[in-house]
């Protein structure tokens, strides 16, 4: 039964999109997109390893310049389905797909580099928390013991 429900969900998902989904004006694909950031994942990782400030500055710059790109044709011509141009393009390219307000919008696909950088950032934050917490705990214990 679970396989049947998944298949039904996928079929429903193929005919309904959220107004917050994206459509590519180049190839007409609906919903599947990824975020493109300028710069290099390797440079970002090296700067995070050099220190919090350079990594934070570079990451902030890269994240502020994000654009949306199609996963099928890699064009950066994605349009929101809920916009007037998006509705017209959807009606022209995919007349069987309906815009439903209750449908959940799709999430962008992450590249391998984005996953690595995100994980490295999480690790750096935990290391920073540990570096701040351990001395505080030892000083608290020393105060209690004496």
KAQUI-V730709 format. One record per residue. N is the residue number from 1. RES is the residue in three letters. PSI is psi in degrees with one decimal (999 if undefined). OMEGA is omega in radians with two decimals (* if undefined). Layout:
n:res:psi:omega
N:RES:PSI:OMEGA
N:RES:PSI:OMEGA
This chain:
n:res:psi:omega
1:UNK:-36.4:-3.11
2:UNK:-38.6:3.11
3:UNK:-38.8:3.12
4:UNK:-42.3:3.14
5:UNK:-39.9:3.12
6:UNK:-42.8:3.12
7:UNK:-42.6:3.10
8:UNK:-41.4:3.11
9:UNK:-41.7:3.14
10:UNK:-39.5:3.12
11:UNK:-41.4:3.10
12:UNK:-39.9:3.14
13:UNK:-31.8:-3.12
14:UNK:-18.1:-3.11
15:UNK:-4.9:-3.13
16:UNK:138.0:3.06
17:UNK:156.3:3.09
18:UNK:151.9:3.04
19:UNK:-17.5:3.13
20:UNK:-0.6:3.07
21:UNK:173.5:-3.09
22:UNK:150.8:3.04
23:UNK:139.3:-3.13
24:UNK:126.0:3.13
25:UNK:-8.4:3.10
26:UNK:-51.3:-3.07
27:UNK:-13.2:3.09
28:UNK:6.3:3.12
29:UNK:146.0:-3.03
30:UNK:131.8:2.93
31:UNK:-36.9:-3.05
32:UNK:119.1:-3.12
33:UNK:169.0:3.05
34:UNK:159.4:3.13
35:UNK:133.6:3.09
36:UNK:130.8:3.11
37:UNK:139.9:3.10
38:UNK:165.4:3.10
39:UNK:-165.6:-3.02
40:UNK:137.4:3.07
41:UNK:-36.3:-3.13
42:UNK:-45.2:3.11
43:UNK:-40.6:3.13
44:UNK:-44.3:3.14
45:UNK:-43.0:3.13
46:UNK:-42.3:3.13
47:UNK:-35.9:3.08
48:UNK:-36.6:3.13
49:UNK:-27.3:3.10
50:UNK:-32.4:3.14
51:UNK:162.6:-3.10
52:UNK:-44.3:-3.04
53:UNK:-51.8:3.14
54:UNK:-40.4:3.13
55:UNK:-41.2:3.14
56:UNK:-42.7:3.13
57:UNK:-48.5:-3.10
58:UNK:-42.3:3.13
59:UNK:-40.9:3.12
60:UNK:-43.0:3.11
61:UNK:-46.2:-3.12
62:UNK:-42.4:-3.11
63:UNK:-27.1:3.11
64:UNK:-18.1:-3.10
65:UNK:18.7:-3.13
66:UNK:141.5:3.01
67:UNK:162.5:-3.13
68:UNK:132.8:-3.13
69:UNK:151.6:3.12
70:UNK:138.6:3.11
71:UNK:-20.1:-3.09
72:UNK:-46.8:-3.06
73:UNK:-2.5:3.13
74:UNK:14.4:3.09
75:UNK:145.2:3.12
76:UNK:48.6:-3.09
77:UNK:43.8:-3.13
78:UNK:138.5:-3.12
79:UNK:141.4:3.10
80:UNK:132.8:-3.12
81:UNK:-33.4:-3.10
82:UNK:-11.3:3.13
83:UNK:159.3:3.12
84:UNK:-41.6:3.11
85:UNK:-39.8:3.12
86:UNK:-41.4:3.10
87:UNK:-42.6:3.13
88:UNK:-43.5:3.13
89:UNK:-40.0:3.11
90:UNK:-43.0:3.13
91:UNK:-33.9:-3.11
92:UNK:-42.0:-3.04
93:UNK:-33.5:-3.07
94:UNK:75.8:-3.07
95:UNK:-18.8:-3.13
96:UNK:-6.7:-3.14
97:UNK:130.5:-3.12
98:UNK:146.7:3.04
99:UNK:119.3:-3.11
100:UNK:123.9:-3.08
101:UNK:-29.5:-3.10
102:UNK:-8.3:3.14
103:UNK:141.1:3.14
104:UNK:133.8:3.12
105:UNK:149.5:3.12
106:UNK:152.0:3.12
107:UNK:150.2:3.14
108:UNK:149.9:3.08
109:UNK:136.2:3.13
110:UNK:140.5:3.04
111:UNK:167.3:3.13
112:UNK:-41.8:3.13
113:UNK:-40.5:3.11
114:UNK:-39.7:3.10
115:UNK:-40.7:3.14
116:UNK:-46.3:-3.13
117:UNK:-40.6:3.12
118:UNK:-43.0:3.12
119:UNK:-41.5:3.12
120:UNK:-37.7:3.10
121:UNK:-42.0:3.10
122:UNK:-42.7:3.14
123:UNK:-42.7:3.13
124:UNK:-39.4:3.13
125:UNK:-42.9:3.12
126:UNK:-37.4:3.10
127:UNK:-42.6:3.11
128:UNK:-43.6:3.11
129:UNK:-42.4:3.14
130:UNK:-39.8:3.13
131:UNK:-30.9:3.12
132:UNK:-34.6:-3.04
133:UNK:-39.2:-3.06
134:UNK:-49.4:3.10
135:UNK:-36.1:3.13
136:UNK:-41.0:3.13
137:UNK:-44.2:3.13
138:UNK:-40.0:3.12
139:UNK:-34.7:3.08
140:UNK:-41.9:3.10
141:UNK:-39.9:3.13
142:UNK:-36.7:3.10
143:UNK:-37.3:-3.14
144:UNK:-41.8:-3.10
145:UNK:-39.7:-3.09
146:UNK:999:*
